[in-house]
Amino acid sequence: MKRNDFGERLSAARDAKQALAAKFRQRPGPDDPAVVERRAARAAVSAARDARVAEREAQRLAENARVTAEREALATEQAEQEERAAAEKVARDAKLEAERKAARDARYAARKARK
């Protein structure tokens, strides 16, 4: 087994630090064309995603508005049908009452005629 003395360990640590610093310095800066291009591509993807989200939200709102309008129309139609049914019932009841009165009056007149 090889034994490293203190000086060798210090120089190995210094070399490792220098290699790490060199690797960091090799990274492209924020104004590098490749970095600018990647940033622009990410911005374009983000803008497209935001546009799709806005479009889906608009479609959801339009669908909600359409469903609400259909429900209101259905409720209005149902209310009109109930109103017509109530008016027809009132008319039927009035006609039935008039027929009953006419029959009662006819019986009364027939009884008066017999006397």
C-alpha positions as CSV (number, residue, x, y, z in Angstrom):
1,M,0.0,0.0,0.0
2,K,1.3,3.4,-1.0
3,R,1.4,6.1,1.6
4,N,0.8,9.7,0.5
5,D,2.6,12.3,2.5
6,F,0.9,15.5,3.6
7,G,2.4,17.5,0.7
8,E,1.0,15.1,-1.9
9,R,-2.5,15.2,-0.3
10,L,-2.4,19.1,-0.4
11,S,-1.3,19.1,-4.0
12,A,-4.1,16.6,-5.0
13,A,-6.7,18.7,-3.2
14,R,-5.4,21.9,-4.9
15,D,-5.5,20.1,-8.3
16,A,-9.0,19.0,-7.7
17,K,-10.1,22.5,-6.8
18,Q,-8.4,23.9,-9.8
19,A,-10.1,21.3,-12.1
20,L,-13.5,22.2,-10.5
21,A,-12.8,26.0,-11.0
22,A,-11.8,25.3,-14.7
23,K,-14.9,23.3,-15.3
24,F,-17.0,26.1,-13.9
25,R,-15.2,28.8,-16.0
26,Q,-15.9,26.7,-19.1
27,R,-19.6,27.1,-18.7
28,P,-21.1,29.6,-21.2
29,G,-22.0,33.0,-19.9
30,P,-25.5,34.5,-19.9
31,D,-24.8,36.4,-23.1
32,D,-23.5,33.4,-25.0
33,P,-25.6,32.7,-28.2
34,A,-26.4,29.2,-27.2
35,V,-27.7,30.3,-23.8
36,V,-29.7,33.1,-25.4
37,E,-31.2,30.6,-27.9
38,R,-32.2,28.1,-25.1
39,R,-33.7,30.9,-23.1
40,A,-35.7,32.1,-26.1
41,A,-36.8,28.5,-26.8
42,R,-38.0,28.1,-23.2
43,A,-39.8,31.5,-23.4
44,A,-41.6,30.4,-26.6
45,V,-42.6,27.1,-25.1
46,S,-43.9,28.9,-22.0
47,A,-45.9,31.4,-24.1
48,A,-47.4,28.6,-26.2
49,R,-48.4,26.8,-22.9
50,D,-49.9,29.9,-21.6
51,A,-51.9,30.4,-24.8
52,R,-53.2,26.8,-24.6
53,V,-54.2,27.3,-21.0
54,A,-56.0,30.5,-21.9
55,E,-57.7,28.8,-24.8
56,R,-58.9,25.9,-22.6
57,E,-60.1,28.4,-20.0
58,A,-62.0,30.3,-22.7
59,Q,-63.6,27.1,-24.0
60,R,-64.5,26.1,-20.4
61,L,-66.2,29.4,-19.9
62,A,-68.0,29.2,-23.2
63,E,-69.2,25.7,-22.4
64,N,-70.4,26.9,-18.9
65,A,-72.3,29.8,-20.5
66,R,-73.9,27.5,-23.1
67,V,-75.0,25.0,-20.4
68,T,-76.4,27.8,-18.3
69,A,-78.3,29.2,-21.3
70,E,-79.7,25.8,-22.0
71,R,-80.8,25.3,-18.4
72,E,-82.4,28.8,-18.4
73,A,-84.2,28.1,-21.7
74,L,-85.4,24.7,-20.3
75,A,-86.6,26.3,-17.1
76,T,-88.4,29.0,-19.0
77,E,-90.0,26.5,-21.3
78,Q,-91.1,24.3,-18.4
79,A,-92.5,27.4,-16.6
80,E,-94.5,28.3,-19.7
81,Q,-95.8,24.7,-20.0
82,E,-96.9,24.8,-16.4
83,E,-98.5,28.1,-16.9
84,R,-100.4,26.9,-20.0
85,A,-101.4,23.7,-18.1
86,A,-102.7,25.8,-15.2
87,A,-104.6,28.1,-17.6
88,E,-106.1,25.1,-19.4
89,K,-107.2,23.6,-16.1
90,V,-108.8,26.9,-15.1
91,A,-110.6,27.0,-18.5
92,R,-111.7,23.3,-18.2
93,D,-112.9,23.9,-14.6
94,A,-114.9,27.0,-15.7
95,K,-116.4,25.1,-18.7
96,L,-117.3,22.1,-16.5
97,E,-118.9,24.5,-13.9
98,A,-120.8,26.3,-16.7
99,E,-122.1,22.9,-18.0
100,R,-123.1,21.9,-14.5
101,K,-125.0,25.2,-14.0
102,A,-126.6,24.8,-17.4
103,A,-127.8,21.3,-16.5
104,R,-129.0,22.4,-13.1
105,D,-130.9,25.4,-14.7
106,A,-132.4,23.0,-17.3
107,R,-133.6,20.7,-14.5
108,Y,-135.0,23.7,-12.6
109,A,-136.7,24.9,-15.8
110,A,-138.1,21.5,-16.5
111,R,-139.5,21.2,-12.9
112,K,-141.1,24.7,-13.3
113,A,-142.6,23.7,-16.6
114,R,-144.2,20.6,-15.0
115,K,-146.0,22.6,-12.4
